[in-house]
Amino acid sequence: MILQKYARRLVDYCLDIQPGELLYIKSTTLAEPLVREIYRYAIQRGAHVEVQLSFLEKNRIFVENASEEQLDWVSPVSLELMQKADAFLYIRAPFNVFEDAGLSSDKIKRQQKAAEPLNDIYFERTANGSLKRSLCQYPTLAAAQQAKMSLEQYQEFVYTACKLNEEDPQQAWLDLRAMQQKIVDYLADKALIRYVCEDTDISFSTRGRTWINSDGRSNMPSGEVFTAPVEDSVNGVISFSFPSVYMGNEFEGVKLWVKDGLVERFEAKKGAAYLENILSIPGANRFGEAAIGTNYNINRYTGNILFDEKIGGTIHMALGQAYLQAGGQNKSSVHWDLITDMKNGGKIYADDMLIYEDGSFLI
């Protein structure tokens, strides 16, 4: 059964669950079939498991009806679990990807501000290695519709991207890990990275920062190498050729002009007003991540960042929160990945040396 294979990859490869560990799972009620298999296998492995499942429009109901006092409240149960869990698994299983569209931006900002202590614990513990974590997808009709696929097609897409149809899925991920490690090792001592493609010429320093090999353990699926640019070193212009859905809103044609790390000017063919709101959130007008997608099994846009940012032949940069394990220092309640295609003339330079062209590494 495919969900049993999926559960074993998540428990064994992604999270390496050991007897006596506490596994914290968050998702929606739509993911119950997968949650059941993960729960079964983790219990068999001797773990303790705590599950939180959201229902249809839970967050929308809350934001629309909450008082300021309620918006400022953070669940002590969630705080305790994030502090005490040995492993955290978030399973994306949306009822409606636009569920939060049109909510009050002021209320959303207040809610995100209140969640900062929870986010701080999460980022600190993932950085110091005390919290194993993974993000994955359960195929739902909403996600299939967003990807413009039938549910059956989307299920096959998800399971193929996760290499569950491979003869030996574990070895397939180990092979990808080895390939990406060569890239990470090469970039480790490079100080200046430059992305160049149509309407894009942006550079940033990675001096003192760490490149991370995202090999399917922290994200399932994965296939990227990423780092945190030195905060005030980002300069130039970048256009994102792929659409994006963030906070329940659609964006297209996003273009950013950056000077000394700060977004000074922006435009968007769609979503410009909400883009302005996002950039006004503390820390969201700086980049917290720069990355290169390497998973060539993911070869189409789906509107789901978990998959789209891994597309082989793309790069992405994230506004907002930096990954501490990469050495990043920018803090924000926002972490928004934006993607651009590099397969038609795109180039990447490392210390002025051409290392990547037309979607492929030359090293």
TORTOR-243122 format. One record per atom (N, C-alpha, C): residue in three letters; y, z negated, x negated. Coordinates in steps of 0.001 Angstrom, whole numbers, plus 500000, padded with zeros to 6 digits. Atoms other than C-alpha are relative to their C-alpha. Layout:
REM residues N
alaYZX/...
END
This chain:
REM residues 363
met498799500000499141/met500000500000500000/met501245500000499109/ile498847499820500876/ile503359501069498554/ile500846498738499884/leu499179501209500064/leu505167497815499455/leu499351498933499122/gln500678500933500908/gln502539495803497604/gln500285500382498548/lys499670499542501350/lys503133497944494504/lys501445499652499663/tyr498583500301500182/tyr506882497492494962/tyr500181498511499713/ala499883501455500171/ala506532493722495299/ala499514499570498620/arg500535500378501322/arg504428493488492145/arg500950500408498878/arg499032499593501021/arg506983495477490128/arg501164499020499954/leu498863500910499940/leu509752493177491300/leu499646498624499458/val500403501350500418/val507849489938490718/val499582499977498537/asp500537499997501362/asp506133490927487467/asp500967500599498976/tyr499188499309501006/tyr508308493474485656/tyr501462499568500040/cys498565500267499907/cys511803492776486972/cys500328498537499738/leu499634501420500035/leu511773488985487312/leu499044499136499175/asp500966500741500826/asp508691487908485314/asp499826498566500521/ile500120501308499349/ile508071485058487767/ile498841499210499421/gln500985500891500592/gln506194482116486258/gln499709498836500950/pro500338501139499147/pro504383479189487927/pro501068498908499932/gly499035501087499933/gly506770476477489079/gly501448500437500082/glu498614499522499930/glu509889478689489037/glu500452500121501458/leu499398499843498686/leu512261478853492000/leu500585501405500110/leu499521498640499726/leu512814482391493343/leu500848499974501261/tyr499042499949498897/tyr515855482876495608/tyr500149501456500421/ile499951498635499479/ile515724486009497816/ile501045500091501100/lys499030499721498941/lys518619487400499890/lys499832501435500471/ser500055498653499446/ser518456490381502222/ser500409499922501470/thr499815500015498556/thr518640491313505902/thr498624499971500654/thr501280500075499280/thr515988490971508574/thr499260501336499982/leu500669498706500063/leu515275494709508236/leu499002500085498843/ala500860499944501193/ala513647494065504850/ala498783499088500103/glu501100500961499865/glu511083491632506260/glu498653500520499474/pro501297499544500532/pro508053493882505440/pro499886499857498475/leu500033500147501458/leu508967493926501730/leu500098498535499606/val499861501427500312/val510063490276501713/val498668499287500156/arg501319500622499784/arg506668489287503121/arg499082500212498807/glu500886499698501136/glu504841491030500248/glu500475499301498725/ile499470500719501164/ile507159489569497611/ile499684498517500112/tyr500274501421499754/tyr506789486119499154/tyr498530499688499738/arg501441500195500182/arg502984486447499245/arg499627499988498513/tyr500394499864501407/tyr502709487592495630/tyr500621498915499135/ala499348501057500782/ala505239485088494255/ala499320498652500229/ile500743501238499716/ile503405482233496003/ile498675500011499257/gln501255499884500755/gln500149483498494499/gln500219499754498517/arg499681500233501414/arg501875483376491110/arg500393498550499725/gly499681501412500193/gly502683479678491681/gly501466499660500085/ala498555500232499907/ala506412480054492367/ala500362499273501292/his499372500503498783/his508599478256494883/his500985501076500460/val499197498869499504/val510419480745497135/val500894499551501144/glu499034500261498944/glu513575480354499228/glu500580501341500447/val499578498711499462/val514586483225501533/val501180499817500956/gln498878499944499069/gln517927483945503259/gln500121501429500521/leu499914498681499385/leu518027486871505712/leu501175500059500976/ser498859499811499107/ser521217488101507383/ser499605500885501182/phe500263499202498805/phe521294489635510850/phe501119501017500198/leu499064498911499720/leu523193492588512350/leu501427499481500171/glu498566500268499930/glu526990492349511777/glu500356498528499799/lys499715501422500257/lys526826488747510584/lys501370499828499338/asn498734500167500704/asn529715489166508145/asn501172500451500846/arg498918499524499135/arg531795491162510620/arg500368498955501050/ile499758501046499001/ile531398488480513289/ile500759498840499368/phe499357501124500683/phe532382485827510760/phe501473500300499713/val498630499693500419/val535493487561509404/val500914500154501210/glu499162499784498818/glu536769488575512846/glu500352498691500713/asn499825501210499207/asn536422485056514262/asn500348498755499198/ala499834501202500823/ala536845482677511314/ala501464499582499892/ser498694500567500297/ser539827480380510884/ser500219500029498493/glu499726500058501433/glu541535480019507498/glu499097498975499328/glu500877501033500565/glu539540476831506926/glu498580500528499834/gln501350499448500095/gln536295478669507631/gln499911501083498929/leu499981498972501044/leu537278481585505380/leu499969499381498611/asp499947500684501297/asp537847479084502554/asp498706499251499679/trp501240500777500156/trp534404477510503032/trp498932500831499307/val501144499359500655/val531457478356500776/val498774499144500261/ser501225500723499659/ser527931477401501767/ser499515499155498830/pro500551500839501075/pro526758474388499714/pro498542500327499716/val501393499594500214/val523218475665500223/val499943501166499016/ser499967498856500918/ser524072478973498524/ser500412499574498599/leu499583500499501310/leu525872477137495711/leu498851499290499298/glu501120500749500599/glu522890474837495152/glu498907500944499527/leu501036499045500382/leu520444477740495113/leu500418500805498779/met499551499222501144/met522581479745492697/met500021499164498730/gln500007500896501155/gln522809476721490404/gln498589499674499531/lys501323500527500324/lys519120475760490550/lys498907501060499881/ala501060498988500010/ala517149478991491021/ala499730500508498585/asp500374499371501274/asp515259480445488074/asp500138501516500078/ala499912498549499813/ala515373483952489559/ala500651500296501350/phe499283499602498793/phe517524485716492144/phe499725501469500272/leu500278498623499598/leu516527488864494033/leu500835500335501226/tyr499233499520498859/tyr518956490721496285/tyr499440501351500413/ile500589498765499475/ile517365493399498465/ile500986500639500963/arg499095499291499103/arg519764495901499967/arg499190500597501155/ala500692499482498821/ala518670496706503525/ala500993500066501155/pro498887500014499044/pro521736497684505574/pro499606500450501403/phe500054499526498626/phe521900497955509347/phe500952501176500170/asn498927499014499854/asn525095500000509002/asn500873499891498762/val499266500074501258/val526771500866505713/val501508499879500219/phe498576500125499688/phe530168500930507466/phe500273498791500896/glu499913501167499126/glu529643497593509186/glu501314499237499851/asp498781500773500253/asp532709496025507562/asp501270500843500045/ala498826499123499952/ala535047498998508062/ala501041499446500965/gly498906500386499138/gly538456498096509475/gly500270498519500092/leu499735501437499983/leu538234494359508871/leu501323499705499296/ser498727500397500591/ser541458492567507949/ser499881499859498486/ser500055500083501463/ser542114493090504239/ser500435498623499514/asp499559501339500397/asp543922489738504069/asp498864498988500158/lys501127500908499789/lys540914487937505523/lys498901500229498963/ile501020499672501009/ile538548489769503172/ile500394499421498647/lys499533500550501272/lys540685488785500174/lys499820498487499968/arg500134501464499950/arg540677485150501304/arg498530499595499885/gln501434500267500079/gln536909485205501794/gln499489500199498577/gln500436499737501372/gln536410486731498339/gln500529498950499030/lys499430501061500832/lys538739484177496758/lys499165498732500099/ala500802501204499800/ala536687481360498278/ala498644500100499307/ala501328499801500598/ala533485482887496867/ala500020500008498479/glu499916499928501462/glu534767482822493267/glu499101498989499285/pro500903500928500695/pro532875479615492311/pro498543500475500014/leu501360499472499904/leu529635481205493528/leu499813501168499041/asn500078498859500916/asn530358484410491611/asn500022499551498540/asp499921500502501377/asp531270482445488474/asp498648499472499535/ile501327500522500346/ile527925480646488526/ile499038501148499731/tyr500893498855500132/tyr526089483937489009/tyr500223500731498684/phe499728499229501216/phe527838485781486168/phe499751499180498741/glu500239500847501169/glu527681482828483766/glu498506499840499734/arg501437500232500193/arg523977482219484359/arg499254501278499621/thr500642498760500421/thr523010485888484097/thr500361500325498551/ala499574499736501385/ala525000486093480860/ala499268499113499005/asn500664500897500970/asn523403483032479241/asn498479500020500115/gly501438499828499894/gly519928484004480407/gly499271498940500802/ser500667501054499236/ser519264480968482581/ser499635500454501417/leu500335499455498690/leu519081483130485741/leu499507501435499832/lys500536498647499945/lys516792486133485969/lys500419500590501344/arg499544499433498734/arg518104488543488584/arg499631501461500094/ser500249498584499784/ser517354491876490132/ser500567500419501354/leu499470499386498790/leu518867494161492754/leu499121501196500334/cys500847498873499631/cys516726496606494721/cys500350500467501410/gln499710499386498708/gln516664498701497891/gln498758500030500864/tyr501031499754498999/tyr514555498593501027/tyr500508501151500860/pro499505498818499275/pro514753501969502801/pro500199499701501490/thr499686500165498586/thr516502501623506171/thr500568501296500547/leu499487498788499377/leu517626504226508660/leu501463500226499646/ala498580499854500344/ala521298503519507891/ala500171500586498606/ala499909499487501367/ala520770504121504174/ala499530501451499936/ala500487498618499950/ala518786507298504932/ala501063500927500578/gln498944499189499400/gln521573508594507164/gln501158500194499026/gln498934499891500989/gln524143507842504471/gln499642501026498932/ala500477499057501017/ala522034509862502020/ala499735501388500570/lys500245498728499311/lys521703512670504615/lys498545500434499853/met501435499752500034/met517913512381504632/met499358499405501247/ser500801500694499003/ser515263511575507193/ser499528498688499393/leu500487501273500525/leu513868508060506894/leu498794500215499093/glu501187499729500820/glu510588509450505563/glu500394500597498651/gln499519499423501266/gln512406511546502964/gln500633498929499119/tyr499305501029500767/tyr514506508570501940/tyr499018498991499416/gln501030500896500533/gln511485506307501577/gln499373500597498741/glu500599499334501157/glu509924508852499232/glu500977500039498831/phe498970499985501032/phe513217509151497322/phe500081498643499295/val499894501350500567/val513453505353496812/val498783499677499140/tyr501218500370500728/tyr509843504924495741/tyr499815500855498747/thr500065499149501189/thr510031507899493366/thr500998499530498947/ala498994500499500935/ala513255506590491812/ala499536498723499305/cys500536501246500569/cys511477503258491253/cys498712500226499213/lys501191499599500753/lys508583505150489595/lys498716499410500574/leu501179500586499377/leu506123503641492079/leu498891501024500202/asn501009498956499848/asn504354507003492383/asn499411500449498666/glu500544499683501323/glu503704507193488635/glu498588499411499873/glu501362500507500218/glu500121506717487445/glu500034498570499475/asp499825501355500541/asp501296503649485501/asp501493499673500054/pro498566500272499860/pro504706502507486827/pro500560499103498904/gln499521500917501035/gln504969499694484293/gln500256500743498697/gln499837499257501245/gln504470502054481354/gln501158500979500097/ala498878499075499816/ala506966504518482815/ala501327499294499739/trp498774500752500254/trp509645501812482759/trp500103499577498540/leu499970500343501418/leu508651500738479260/leu500423501200499153/asp499590498780500713/asp509060504358478098/asp501504500214500124/leu498559499859499815/leu512555504493479611/leu500747498953499176/arg499379501054500812/arg513382501187477920/arg500098500426498538/ala500011499582501401/ala512399502610474524/ala501009501117499749/met499045498901500153/met514449505781475046/met501433499482499987/gln498639500521499905/gln517550503856476068/gln500345499078498841/gln499724500883501125/gln517172501382473224/gln500513500779498802/lys499506499159501088/lys517712504224470763/lys501497500297500180/ile498583499749499721/ile521027504998472473/ile500828498754499733/val499299501274500191/val522077501345472523/val500146499674498522/asp499955500293501444/asp521205500934468842/asp501023500893499305/tyr499040499081500602/tyr523261504015467953/tyr501436499575500291/leu498639500341499581/leu526313502833469903/leu500448498615499527/ala499720501408500295/ala526109499248468664/ala501161499803499028/asp498940500198500993/asp528480499719465706/asp501174500962500179/lys498901499076499733/lys530796502294467281/lys501167499234500632/ala498816500760499565/ala534367501161467992/ala500812500682501083/leu499151499283499042/leu535968503898470117/leu499176501039500742/ile500725499057499146/ile534432505786473043/ile501017500809500802/arg499106499120499245/arg536043508763474758/arg499182500864500950/tyr500614499144498989/tyr534969510457478017/tyr500950501162500289/val499186498812499733/val536185514041478543/val499239500920500946/cys500519498978499097/cys535556516349481493/cys501166500488500847/glu498923499454499180/glu537541518141484189/glu500875498887500573/asp499015500982499525/asp540696516129484993/asp499754498601499453/thr500306501310500594/thr539419513316482759/thr500126500060498489/asp499961500220501442/asp540314512227479256/asp500403498546499815/ile499752501438500051/ile539962508484478840/ile499241499392498830/ser500632500635501158/ser539211506319475814/ser500123498495500110/phe499988501463499982/phe538450502664475237/phe499262499476498774/ser500639500655501134/ser537460500293472468/ser498791499187500461/thr501163500857499763/thr534039498638472356/thr499777499068498806/arg500107500862501178/arg534743496697469165/arg499716498555500443/gly500370501369499658/gly533035493315469425/gly499254499869501310/arg500719500029498730/arg531328494280472679/arg498546500439499794/thr501427499715500092/thr527606494747473373/thr499610501066501012/trp500581499020499087/trp525871497785474848/trp498685499431500538/ile501166500565499328/ile523183496796477367/ile499056501116500424/asn501059499080499588/asn519888498596477982/asn499531499582501395/ser500393500313498619/ser519490498586481777/ser498731500786500320/asp501309499340500027/asp515776499356481964/asp499131499699501217/gly500769500237498788/gly514757498440485505/gly499707498548500284/arg500252501413499726/arg514637494684485180/arg501119499388500840/ser498897500562499219/ser518104493752486458/ser500309500824501240/asn499888499109498835/asn518240496750488820/asn498693500754500130/met501164499157499751/met515279498507490418/met500356500946501141/pro500224499370501294/pro515633501398489981/pro501203499821499085/ser498885499981500927/ser517744501626486860/ser499927501271499184/gly499878498833500845/gly518402503998484029/gly501443500213499624/glu498630499880500491/glu521759503423482344/glu500170499132498763/val499538500876501064/val523381501998479244/val501456499684500312/phe498637500377499607/phe526590500058479772/phe500565498941499078/thr499299501013500779/thr529172497857478119/thr501256499584500767/ala498709500419499446/ala532476496127478850/ala501079500444499021/pro498945499570500927/pro535485497912477347/pro500961498856499696/val498950500976500318/val538057495795475529/val501116500189501014/glu499202499929498773/glu540365494959478399/glu501286500806499869/asp498702499325500112/asp543705496246477088/asp499935501294499195/ser500150498816500856/ser542252499215475179/ser499823501296500782/val500297498804499215/val541616501625478067/val501291500805500212/asn498835499128499862/asn544025504584478033/asn499570501400500400/gly500267498626499618/gly544126507966479707/gly499913500157501500/val500146499686498588/val543213509485483034/val498529500277500299/ile501387499747499617/ile539890509565484859/ile499940500371501474/ser500238499550498629/ser538869511472487990/ser498528499790500323/phe501374500272499591/phe535759510479489896/phe499561501060500998/ser500402498834499223/ser533947513526491258/ser499076499661501155/phe500884500386498910/phe531510511619493470/phe500764499151501014/pro499429500905498997/pro532561510031496776/pro499476498586499785/ser500409501398500133/ser532235506268497119/ser500183499292501332/val499846500900498861/val531688503703499846/val500100498592499437/tyr499804501354500509/tyr533089500255499068/tyr500686499165501073/met499473500899498963/met533791497313501393/met500045500699501360/gly500091499331498720/gly532738499534504283/gly500962501149500190/asn499021498915499919/asn535357502206503485/asn499588501157499095/glu500332498793500752/glu534946505780502266/glu501165500428499106/phe498999499513500947/phe536754507165499234/phe499531501333499437/glu500288498718500637/glu536954510697497851/glu501184500379499116/gly498958499489500877/gly538864512280494996/gly500848498924499348/val499248501078500646/val539850509011493336/val500357500407498572/lys499507499685501339/lys541974509575490220/lys500908498857499555/leu499269501149500508/leu543379506794488056/leu500657500331498665/trp499293499903501271/trp546000506804485299/trp500091498592499422/val500139501331500591/val545519503912482893/val500778499918498695/lys499276500234501249/lys547751502507480152/lys499762498569499553/asp500263501321500588/asp546774499625477891/asp499174499120500937/gly500950500734499185/gly544020498645480292/gly500336499874501462/leu499576500193498619/leu546027498562483513/leu500112501341500732/val499819498819499167/val545834501119486316/val501465500054500419/glu498568499884499716/glu549441502299486522/glu500294500881501206/arg499785499062498908/arg549054505089489056/arg498650500437500526/phe501263499583499409/phe546386506294491445/phe500249501012501100/glu499976499145498821/glu545616508912494036/glu498574500118500517/ala501305499781499394/ala542747509582496420/ala500160500958501165/lys499950499059498891/lys542045512435498798/lys499614499312501308/lys500404500787498834/lys540471509912501149/lys499934498535499591/gly500075501431500256/gly540931506137501284/gly501124499449499156/ala498919500428500900/ala544228505890499382/ala500593498653500406/ala499386501261499546/ala545616503060501539/ala499111498812499651/tyr500886501119500311/tyr542541500906501083/tyr499828499846498485/leu500038500085501462/leu542423501774497377/leu501140499138499489/glu498855500831500391/glu545865500241497061/glu499714498522500256/asn500363501392499697/asn544574497066498746/asn499036499439498969/ile500984500475500981/ile541635496826496356/ile500669499734498659/leu499341500157501297/leu543832497318493282/leu500936498796499968/ser499129501177499955/ser546030494434494466/ser499223498695499872/ile500834501192500179/ile543094492004494240/ile500019499618498520/pro499920500402501412/pro543381489938491024/pro498833500544499168/gly500994499480500940/gly541577491624488134/gly499439501362500341/ala500592498731499575/ala540721494765490102/ala500728501216499452/asn499269498870500582/asn543320496909488306/asn499672500186498522/arg500539499794501350/arg541379496657485025/arg498524500385500106/phe501411499610500020/phe537984498060484055/phe499142498895499377/gly500936500991500511/gly535084495655483608/gly498737500595499438/glu501236499367500459/glu532378498193482801/glu500230501472499717/ala500096498568500264/ala531802501606481246/ala498539500309499725/ala501448499780500056/ala528379503220481493/ala499657501478500022/ile500531498635500024/ile526241506340481158/ile498655499984500714/gly501252499919499248/gly523504507239483667/gly498960500835499285/thr501063499337500764/thr520145508271482203/thr498729500263500804/asn501221499840499203/asn517664508417485111/asn500006501390500641/tyr499989498618499522/tyr516986512122485588/tyr499050500208501177/asn500779499950498758/asn514503511330488395/asn500903499850501222/ile499011500097498929/ile517584510525490476/ile500954501174499807/asn499292498744500250/asn519096513959490857/asn500876500446501162/arg499126499652498895/arg521185513814494031/arg500825498794500412/tyr499113501043499522/tyr524067511846495470/tyr499502499477501338/thr500487500611498764/thr523111509367498211/thr501033499100500673/gly499032500938499457/gly526248507265498764/gly499641498554499760/asn500465501352500324/asn524378504233497428/asn500140499803498493/ile499677500158501420/ile525722502973494109/ile498807499566499163/leu501185500430500748/leu522394501398493122/leu499283501197499402/phe500647498786500482/phe521018504927492767/phe500990500936499316/asp499075498969500477/asp524102507077492214/asp500502499743498587/glu499482500286501336/glu525351505264489111/glu498967500251498909/lys501065499753500974/lys521982505923487432/lys499689501486499824/ile500310498568500053/ile521983509706488012/ile500137500518498571/gly499942499428501338/gly521122511425484745/gly501063501067499915/gly498927499034500150/gly524128513378483502/gly501303499561500624/thr498745500528499459/thr526845511108484906/thr500489498843499142/ile499443501230500551/ile529169508404483666/ile500639499242501149/his499235500759499020/his530722505586485634/his500774498890499316/met499201501132500445/met533388502963485164/met500231499107501209/ala499858500954498904/ala533757499811487235/ala501308499247499883/leu498797500823499914/leu537022498240488288/leu499597498559500295/gly500208501403499660/gly537085494445488254/gly499135499236499029/gln500787500966500762/gln534578491869487087/gln499200500656498879/ala500772499532501150/ala533103492408483632/ala498707499211499889/tyr501238500703500282/tyr529577491521482582/tyr500184499167498735/leu499776500896501133/leu529807488488480324/leu499031500282498864/gln500993499741501041/gln526606489440478483/gln500379501182499119/ala499501498888500814/ala528413492580477274/ala501233499606499207/gly498815500478500698/gly531295490459475983/gly501273500155500790/gly498819499786499182/gly533655491310478835/gly500675498712500414/gln499216501181499649/gln536426488912479776/gln500738500138501323/asn499266499820498744/asn537954490430482915/asn499277499314501151/lys500557500702498855/lys537434488326486032/lys500601500543501288/ser499532499510498710/ser537660489519489615/ser498902499804501034/ser500987500010498923/ser535964489220492994/ser499486501403500277/val500381498593499847/val535707493031492801/val499139500437498817/his500683499218501034/his533115495016490853/his499622501313500688/trp500118498743499264/trp533422498618492033/trp499724501131499019/asp500408498899500868/asp531514501374490235/asp500427501329500596/leu499565498669499596/leu533022504871490409/leu499409501011499020/ile500869499102500758/ile531078507901489199/ile500615501388499853/thr499602498601500163/thr531827511311487731/thr498892500781499299/asp501044499112500512/asp529571514246486890/asp500398500522498625/met499733499505501364/met529270515291483234/met499180501239499672/lys500948498924500295/lys526800518160483597/lys500659501365499812/asn499307498705500150/asn529415520933483635/asn501147499881499002/gly498999500035501054/gly531205520678480319/gly500448498623499565/gly499621501346500395/gly531464516908480070/gly499596499673498572/lys500279500379501390/lys531627515402476594/lys500284498518499804/ile499747501380500407/ile531396511926475102/ile500101499973498476/tyr499799500167501432/tyr532742511063471679/tyr499882498518499652/ala500066501354500540/ala531942507950469660/ala500598500033498607/asp499270499959501271/asp534372507307466798/asp500266501441499586/asp499590498597500183/asp535507510949467168/asp498841500953499731/met501156499114500173/met531950512308466834/met499424500350501368/leu500586499556498751/leu530533514400469690/leu498545499539500068/ile501368500539499891/ile527379512579470858/ile499310500393501301/tyr500533499739498659/tyr526888513923474401/tyr500734501211500552/glu499372498809499439/glu527487517248476115/glu499205500515501174/asp500631499414498812/asp526762518768479534/asp498892499114500600/gly500934500904499346/gly524940515662480759/gly498848499516499158/ser501109500418500860/ser522666515067477755/ser500508499481498663/phe499669500529501327/phe522790513054474545/phe499597500995498920/leu500280499155501168/leu522905514948471249/leu499437499196498842/ile500444500859501091/ile521838511982469135/ile498485499794500039/
END
